[in-house]
Amino acid sequence: MNATERKPDKEILESLDGVTRVFILGCQGCPVGCETGGQPWLDEMQALLTGSGKTVTGAALLDMICNKALVGIRLGRSARQIGEAEAVLVGSCGVGVQAVGNMVGRLAVPAMDTLSMGDYQGLWPSEERCAECGECMLATTGGLCPITLCAKSLVNGSCGGTQDDGTCEVSPERRCGWQMIYERLEKLGRLDDLRRFAAPKDFRKRDIQDACRRTIRWALEVAEQEDTETEPQNAEK
Amino acid sequence: MSQLQQQLAAGTFVVTGEVGPPKGTNVAPMLEEAERYLKGTVTAVNVTDLQTAVMRVGSLAACRLLVERGIEPVFQMVCRDRNRLALQSDVLSAAVLGIENVLALTGDHVVMGDHPEAKPVYDLDSVGLLQAIARLEAGSDMGRDTKGNENTLDGTPTFFKGCCVTPCGANVDAQVIKLEKKVAAGAQFVQTQAVYEPDAFEAFMRRVEPLKVPVLVGIVMLKSAAMAKYMNRSVPGVRVPDEIIQPLADAAKEDRQKVSTEICGRLIRRMKPCCQGAHLMTLGWDHCVPDIIQAAGL
């Protein structure tokens, strides 16, 4: 299971600065399992955005938005509401945010930080990857991850190694992540996002806590084990 | 204040050179060349930092050796090999070793070099490094004490801080946006990637004029037509036009240095009106530097 934690409301609102119409999309997979997402999250986000003077054009919960084909098929019925929005607030791991960004033609804004992907890049993963940096910056990069797309994981724009054909200096088989981000932001009319300063990463967030390594099933096994361990003590009483 | 900073502030057209430390401990040839051809000829000399990710003697040590010989160095620092502790520490070390100019670079990826299996660091990027240096100059560092307060340095460094830009690439817009961030982060001068297209460079200079930051145009000596073609193929943002390649192709092998020197001189003469200096990268042909300066009419 992928472990996420919610971003502070303040950061979410900062990411949506200048955006008035938002569609909210939550993943019904891992975020429900680790109790960061699902319906309660959706309700809270709706209240947060409405309370901040934004219009919520619609909201949806989908299973496993880490797969962009599924996202594409199942968001069809919300197409009009997404079309009315300037941004989609996504409650999922980094892979889900990128999958949505790749499908909807709107700014995809992460509502969560991904702490652990459990060595698993989503259901039916495609080209989207998450490095579990715990400081998701997809809101400022057009929904494309510079940590996994840039060979150097640079956070403030491309180096001098972008080839004229838009590939990376490390290999002609690899596109320059920041060139991809540039093209995406240009399409979204948000090139000014490149002017933001990104702080160096806090690498403590990549130290995965034991709790984040567990799967739901493992957690259940532990719970069962604890129950049997405590039973005899209870019996003595 | 460094000579480089003083001369740029005074509006003098500045020429800088570059040396690459050796692979091994034999620094004598590098130092001899620097003393013979660069000392007194150029204002400052860049020392590359494990250029193209090839393991060599470090930039910091070589910079100090230049200082001891009365040559002003520009300490190139790449973000590839050190985390934020080591980078900040080397900045302080540079200050105590009498180094006054520093150039913050991202650094070629390790796969470009001779240790492609190494772990690339990039804990900071070039913008983050410039911010870190500016912070050290302001008397603090990136860390916190045990109570969570900013650290206070006992003695603070002062540098003339530079950065790099590719002025003639396919996506100049992206380069300019990042350059603006570098200047806002503290860069006080700019060195460019090699330029062979004066018109494109002029257009770039018009775009960055509002930044009011001195720009040293990068001049790389072309050793042969084959090298020019290689650069066209493989070096991002560098286009050598046919009218430059042709004379090199036509020249007899023994005349190539002369032809290359003339090309450099002509490029500098042409671009001098729109920039504040030239950074010469001779790739070992240091002995050509005095002739280039003469050919440029400086």
Chai-1 contact restraints between the chains, C-beta under 6 A:
chainA,res_idxA,chainB,res_idxB,connection_type,confidence,min_distance_angstrom,max_distance_angstrom,comment,restraint_id
A,A151,B,H109,contact,1.0,0.0,6.0,A-B,restraint_1
A,K152,B,Y122,contact,1.0,0.0,6.0,A-B,restraint_2
A,S153,B,Y122,contact,1.0,0.0,6.0,A-B,restraint_3
A,L154,B,D125,contact,1.0,0.0,6.0,A-B,restraint_4
A,V155,B,D125,contact,1.0,0.0,6.0,A-B,restraint_5
A,N156,B,D125,contact,1.0,0.0,6.0,A-B,restraint_6
A,N156,B,V127,contact,1.0,0.0,6.0,A-B,restraint_7
A,N156,B,K181,contact,1.0,0.0,6.0,A-B,restraint_8
A,G157,B,K178,contact,1.0,0.0,6.0,A-B,restraint_9
A,S158,B,A174,contact,1.0,0.0,6.0,A-B,restraint_10
A,C159,B,T106,contact,1.0,0.0,6.0,A-B,restraint_11
A,G160,B,T166,contact,1.0,0.0,6.0,A-B,restraint_12
A,G160,B,Q193,contact,1.0,0.0,6.0,A-B,restraint_13
A,G161,B,P236,contact,1.0,0.0,6.0,A-B,restraint_14
A,T162,B,P236,contact,1.0,0.0,6.0,A-B,restraint_15
A,Q163,B,P236,contact,1.0,0.0,6.0,A-B,restraint_16
A,D164,B,A170,contact,1.0,0.0,6.0,A-B,restraint_17
A,E169,B,H109,contact,1.0,0.0,6.0,A-B,restraint_18
A,V170,B,H109,contact,1.0,0.0,6.0,A-B,restraint_19
A,V170,B,V111,contact,1.0,0.0,6.0,A-B,restraint_20
A,Y182,B,A174,contact,1.0,0.0,6.0,A-B,restraint_21
A,L194,B,I177,contact,1.0,0.0,6.0,A-B,restraint_22
A,P200,B,L124,contact,1.0,0.0,6.0,A-B,restraint_23
A,P200,B,G128,contact,1.0,0.0,6.0,A-B,restraint_24
